[in-house]
Amino acid sequence: ILTVQAADNDDPKTDNVRIFYRLVGQMPETPRNLFRVDRDSGVITVQADSMEGTAPQYTLTITAEDAK
């Protein structure tokens, strides 16, 4: 449904330039995980079989961390 993207100013010839993404929050919260972010690409997908009975809008919090 969406792709997030971050950049790292480390030397592009090293692995330090790699970015890893993680979903850390969702508002409103639900008892099941509705969304997923791919750790390497930042692609956010819906992982629920059905969105029936869910909120009309969600705010997701994603972190991006470099390989250090």
N, C-alpha and C positions, 0 to 999 in steps of 0.2 A: 504493500500500500504506500510505502514511502522509503526513501533511503537517506540516512544521515551521513554526513561526511566531516571529517576533521583532518587537519594537516599538522605535521611535525616538522620543525625546521632543522632537525638533526641532519647530519651528513647522509645524503641519499644512497651512498655506497655501503652503508651499514644496516644491520637489522633494526637499529634503534628508530628508524623512520616508520616501522610498522605500527599501525594503530589497531587496538582491540576495543570493541564496543560491548556494552553491557546494559541491559534494561534494569534499572534500579527502583523504579516507581511507576505507579499508575493511579490516576485519580479520575473518577472514583475507583476505589479499590473493589475487587471482586474476589469471591472465594476460589475462583479458578483462573488460571493464566489464559488471558484472551490473546495476548500479543507475544511476539518473539522477535529478537533482534539477532541477526547473524553476527557472530563474534568478529569475523574478518571483513565482511563487506559492508556492514551497517544497514543491510536491507531489513526493514521491519515488515513482518507478515502477521496476518491473523491466524492463530492456531486453533481457535475454537471451531467446532463443527457447525455451530449455529450462533448467531448474534441475537437471536430472539430473546426478548426480555432484558436486554442490556441497555445501558445509557446511550443517549443519542450522540454523545461526544466524550472523548477521553483525552487526558493530558498525560503523555508519557515522559519520563525522565530517563535519559540515556547518558551514560558516562563513556568517555573515550580516553583510553590510556595508551601510552606508547610502550614499546618493548623494553625501554631503558637500556 
